[in-house]
Amino acid sequence: MSKKVRIYTDGGARGNPGPAGIGAVLIELKDGEEGSTVKTISRYLGRATNNQAEYEAIVAGLEAAKALKAEEVEVISDSELVVRQCQGKYKVKDPELAKLFVKVWNLQQNFKKITFDHTLRAGNKEADALVNQAIDRGR
């Protein structure tokens, strides 16, 4: 049986750009149901935009999933722009975001299956709290 994880990611900046942080929560999936949290990430980035932080959160989550030897990954983010770009539905026009998109693209190659889904902020509370903790620590 392949190891499956769901990654809730969030990135944010106070000011845009401004002090930024990322949060990610990795949850093991069993029979499509959420099991236990296997890892959380909360990291201060320094100065970045909201969208850069959103991408950095996905990169960190995918790197953690790779380290956990996950084979199938569901990424859930409250950034519609970043999700649609990762799904290939929107073009990546910003050069800084394009560099981060390439990191995400390259990390995708480590998994048998990967999906990107959008959720509303209310569905991403734990990752959002990790972002705020990171920014508070970093300031």
C-alpha positions as CSV (number, residue, x, y, z in Angstrom):
1,M,0.0,0.0,0.0
2,S,1.4,3.4,-0.9
3,K,1.8,6.1,1.7
4,K,-0.6,9.0,1.2
5,V,-0.4,12.4,2.8
6,R,-2.6,15.6,2.7
7,I,-0.7,18.8,3.1
8,Y,-2.5,22.0,4.3
9,T,-0.2,24.9,3.4
10,D,-0.4,28.6,4.0
11,G,1.9,31.6,3.5
12,G,1.4,35.2,4.5
13,A,3.1,38.5,4.7
14,R,2.3,41.5,6.9
15,G,2.4,44.2,4.3
16,N,2.9,43.0,0.7
17,P,5.8,42.6,0.7
18,G,6.7,42.5,4.3
19,P,7.6,40.2,7.1
20,A,6.5,36.8,5.9
21,G,6.1,33.2,7.2
22,I,4.9,29.8,6.1
23,G,2.9,27.1,7.7
24,A,2.2,23.5,6.7
25,V,0.5,20.6,8.3
26,L,1.1,17.0,6.9
27,I,-1.6,14.5,7.7
28,E,-1.4,10.8,6.9
29,L,-4.3,9.5,4.8
30,K,-5.8,6.0,5.3
31,D,-8.6,4.8,3.1
32,G,-9.1,8.5,2.1
33,E,-9.7,9.6,5.7
34,E,-7.4,11.9,7.6
35,G,-5.3,10.1,10.2
36,S,-2.7,11.5,12.5
37,T,-0.6,14.7,11.9
38,V,2.8,13.5,10.9
39,K,4.6,16.9,10.7
40,T,4.0,20.6,11.1
41,I,6.2,23.4,9.7
42,S,6.3,27.0,10.9
43,R,9.1,29.1,9.5
44,Y,9.9,32.8,9.2
45,L,11.0,33.9,5.7
46,G,12.0,37.5,6.2
47,R,10.7,39.9,3.6
48,A,8.4,38.4,0.9
49,T,5.1,38.8,-0.8
50,N,2.0,36.8,0.1
51,N,2.3,34.8,-3.1
52,Q,6.0,34.1,-2.6
53,A,5.1,32.9,0.9
54,E,2.3,30.7,-0.4
55,Y,4.7,29.0,-2.8
56,E,7.4,28.6,-0.2
57,A,4.9,26.8,2.1
58,I,4.1,24.3,-0.7
59,V,7.8,23.8,-1.4
60,A,8.4,23.1,2.3
61,G,5.4,20.8,2.5
62,L,6.5,18.8,-0.5
63,E,10.0,18.5,0.8
64,A,8.7,17.1,4.0
65,A,6.4,14.7,2.2
66,K,9.4,13.5,0.2
67,A,11.4,13.0,3.4
68,L,8.4,10.9,4.8
69,K,8.6,8.8,1.6
70,A,5.0,9.7,0.6
71,E,3.9,8.3,-2.8
72,E,0.7,10.2,-3.1
73,V,0.1,13.8,-2.0
74,E,-2.8,16.2,-1.8
75,V,-1.8,19.8,-1.4
76,I,-4.5,22.1,0.0
77,S,-4.0,25.9,0.0
78,D,-6.2,28.9,0.5
79,S,-4.4,30.7,-2.3
80,E,-6.5,30.3,-5.4
81,L,-3.8,32.0,-7.6
82,V,-1.1,29.6,-6.5
83,V,-3.3,26.5,-6.7
84,R,-4.5,27.4,-10.2
85,Q,-0.9,28.0,-11.3
86,C,0.2,24.6,-9.9
87,Q,-2.8,22.9,-11.6
88,G,-1.6,24.5,-14.9
89,K,-4.8,26.5,-15.3
90,Y,-3.2,30.0,-14.8
91,K,0.1,31.1,-16.3
92,V,2.9,32.2,-14.0
93,K,3.9,35.7,-15.2
94,D,5.9,37.0,-12.2
95,P,9.6,36.1,-12.6
96,E,10.0,35.5,-8.8
97,L,7.0,33.3,-8.7
98,A,8.2,31.4,-11.8
99,K,11.4,30.4,-9.9
100,L,9.2,29.0,-7.0
101,F,6.9,27.3,-9.5
102,V,9.8,25.4,-11.0
103,K,10.8,24.2,-7.5
104,V,7.3,22.9,-7.0
105,W,7.3,21.3,-10.5
106,N,10.6,19.6,-9.8
107,L,9.4,18.3,-6.4
108,Q,6.2,16.9,-8.0
109,Q,8.4,14.4,-9.8
110,N,9.0,12.5,-6.5
111,F,5.4,11.4,-6.2
112,K,3.3,8.8,-8.1
113,K,0.3,11.1,-7.8
114,I,-0.2,14.7,-6.7
115,T,-3.2,17.0,-6.6
116,F,-3.6,20.7,-5.8
117,D,-6.9,21.9,-4.3
118,H,-8.2,25.3,-3.1
119,T,-9.9,25.8,0.2
120,L,-11.3,28.8,1.9
121,R,-9.3,30.3,4.8
122,A,-11.7,28.8,7.3
123,G,-10.6,25.3,6.0
124,N,-7.0,26.1,6.6
125,K,-6.9,27.4,10.2
126,E,-4.0,25.3,11.6
127,A,-1.6,26.2,8.8
128,D,-2.7,29.8,9.1
129,A,-1.9,29.8,12.8
130,L,1.5,28.4,12.1
131,V,2.2,31.3,9.6
132,N,1.3,33.8,12.3
133,Q,3.5,32.1,14.9
134,A,6.4,32.2,12.5
135,I,6.0,35.9,11.7
136,D,5.6,36.7,15.4
137,R,8.8,34.8,16.2
138,G,10.7,36.4,13.4
139,R,10.0,40.0,14.0
